[in-house]
Amino acid sequence: MPAHSAADGVVVVGAGLAGLFTALKLAPLPVTVISPARFGEGASSLWAQAGIAAALAEGDSPEDHAADTIRAGAGIVDETVALFMAQEARERIEDLLRYGVPFDKDLEGHLDLGREAAHRSRRILHVKGDTAGRAIMAALTAAARATPSITVLEGFTARDLVVDDGWVQGIALAPVNGAARGLVLPARAVVLATGGAGQVYAITTNPKEARGEGVAIAARAGAVIADAEFVQFHPTAIDIGRDPAPLATEALRGEGALLINGRGERFMRAVHDDAELAPRDVVARAVYREVMSGRGAFLDCRPLGPGFAARFPTVFESCRGAGIDPTREPIPMAPAAHYHMGGILTDAQGRSTVDGLWACGEVAATGAHGANRLASNSLLEAVVFAARVARDIAAVPPPPSKLSATEAVQEGADQHDSEAERLLRCTMTADAGVIRDASSLTRALTAIVSLERKNHGDRRLANMLTTAKLIAAAALARKESRGAHFRSDYPAADEAQAKRSFFTLAKADAIAAEAAEASRAPRPRFVSHA
């Protein structure tokens, strides 16, 4: 249990970049950080290869960075949010440098900035080419361990928020394994920084912990969920049958790697003027079509030369572990669920629509990414909003929780239905994935409703189903294609729908129930009058 009085402290759920940065910025206020894995492991931030975007180069500007963000976001980026995020980037990079993050530098000691897809300038900070996420997390983990106001509770995952009279009073936690009892942890304020939802898909780059639990528990507590239909599929996951799928960072294409099919053809040149550096949604759909056609999709890194292993050690080791030598042969690729632009609707300070609840990082929908996240903006958004959340909570601390210590015990670990999870993940990949239509989304929602009815007490599965339902329902409701959301039955964008989507759980339930009912309705039979 936390060393301080939880009722007077802040609970941060999630020990990734957003969660740890929030806790560090809240110091010296007492904070309990909930980590489902061992502290320093399991966070999606660890897997980030590309880097963090910031307009630091001569000739670049926050205004240009914001313009690129807005352009990539396909018409629904909150332009105010995009601008202040870009403007605050320099200060947040300075914070990370103070925490000891060893960003790459050139021979003169200046920060070495790279370029990635849809950025018009070199503004990506890397660490040893493709280890930015791991290096940033190592520095923040060390800083958190050295901060007396931060207590880490390992081995627990979010199960539900505790709400009284419209105000979040604490959070119910379930042990990851059966070795401990569940807890209800009182809190003055709860910050959800639980990461993404990639694990509701069968092919994902996200770690096992990224099951969308933050979105689900917030929705059940009454929070509005925004932009849930927008799931970014990374076009270049290494297709070697691993779960999660290793990632071939976008920086490879920025440095000259080429996408080819099994015939050796550079298929992106016929798809987009920017070829391999086209926006991620465009590249993901092109890769998906090549894979589904049977031609296959491959990343040819041979143009990068013999220094590949030193410049991109993570990718190199993933390939070598599968028996692939990327300096001699192309790497097999497949699109994979990578980043959820949607999530818990927040304002500019990270406040949700439920009192006492804040959110930051991938679980939040701030409006910064719109329909398609610009490469390397995710880590930036995490630290910018983590700092804003901490400042907001510290400025006017919420009242102490009404929960007492006697209410802080629940039953033990949930029983998990692994077969139901497998079915859900396969359904989402097949029917609510890179390319969707009304029929596939109706099938997905029908399957989700069926799994919900059969579920008896598996809270982890219930959370995954809730988040999947929100994604599929929002996708069915948006009858157009925009950014990462592509409908083959509505392949064009509709300017009348160039706005963000907002869902409550009740609204998603209604759409899912209607879809399930429609799938059961008898179809008219053709009667010949010949």
JOGIDA-V481011 format. One line per field, one symbol per residue. ss: DSSP state (H for helix, E for strand, L for the rest). phi: phi as a letter, one per 40 degrees, with the letter a starting at -180 (. if undefined). burial: I if it has 16 or more other ideal C-beta (glycine too) atoms within 10 Angstrom, else O. Layout:
ss: ???
phi: ???
burial: ???
//
This chain:
ss: LLLLLHHHLEEEELLLHHHHHHHHHHLLLLEEEEELLLLLLLLHHHHLLLLEELLLLLLLLHHHHHHHHHHHLLLLLLHHHHHHHHHLHHHHHHHHHHLLLLLLELLLLLELEELLLLLLLLLEELLLLLLHHHHHHHHHHHHHHLLLLEEEEELEEEEEEEEELLEEEEEEEEELLLLLLLEEEELLEEEELLLLLHHHLLLELLLLLLLLHHHHHHHHLLLLEELLLLEEEEEEEELLLLLLLLELLHHHHHLLLEEEELLLLLHHHHLLLLHHHLLHHHHHHHHHHHHHHLLLEEEELHHHLLLHHHHLHHHHHHHHHLLLLLLLLLEEEEEEEEEELLEEELLLLLELLLELEEELHHHEELLLLLLLLLLLHHHHHHHHHHHHHHHHHHHLLLLLLLLLHHHLLLLLLLLLLHHHHHHHHHHHHHHLLLLELHHHHHHHHHHHHHHHHHLLLLHHHHHHHHHHHHHHHHHHHLLLLELLELELLELLLLHHHLLLLEELHHHHHHHHHHHHHHHHLLLLLLLLLL
phi: .dccccccbbbbchbcdcccccccccdcccbbbcbcbddgbgccdcccccibcacbccgcadcccccccccccfgbcccccdcccccccdccccdcccchccdcbcccgcdcbbbbdgccbcabcbbfgbbddcccccccccccccbccbbbbcgbbcbacbbbfgbcbiacbbccbccbccbbbcacabbcbcgcbdccbcbacccdccbgccccccccchccbbfcccbcbccbcccbgcbcccbcdcccccchcbcbbccgccccccbadcfcbcddcccccccdcccccgcgbabcccccgccdcccbcccdcccccbgbbccbacbcbacadbabcciccbccbgcccbdgbbaagcccbcgcbgcaccdgccccddccccccdccccccbcccdcccbccccbbcccccbcccccccdccccccbbccbbaccccccccccccccccccbgccccdcccccccccccccccccabafccbbccbcbcbccbcacbbbcccccdccccccccccccccdccbcbc
burial: OIOIOIIOIIIIIIIIIIIIIIIIIIIOIIIIIIIIIOIIOIIIIIIIIIIIIIIIOOOIOIOIIIIIIIIIIIIIIIOOIIIIIIIIIOOIIOIIOOIOIOIIOOOOOOOOIIIIIIIOIOIIIIIIIIIIIIIIIIIIIOIIOOIOIIIIIIIIIIIIIIIOOOOIIIIIIIIIOOOOOIIIIIIIIIIIIIIIIIIIIIIIIIIOIIIIIIIIIIIOIIIIIIIIIIIIIIIIIIIIOOOIIIIIIIIIIIIOIIIIIOOOOOIIOOIOOOIIIIIIIIIIIIIIIIIOOOOIIIIIIIOIOOOIIOIIOIIIOIIOOOOIOIOOOIIIIIIIIIIIIIIIIIOOOIIIIIOIIIIIIIIIIIIIIIIIIIIIIIIIIIIIIIIIIIOIIOOOOIOOIOIOOOOIOOOOIIOOIOOIIOIIIOIIIOIIIIIIIIOIIIIIIIIIIOIIOOOOOIIIIIIIIIIIIIIIIIIIIIOIIIIIIIIOOIOOIOOOIOOIIOIOIOIIIOIIOOIIOOOOOOOOOOOOOO
//
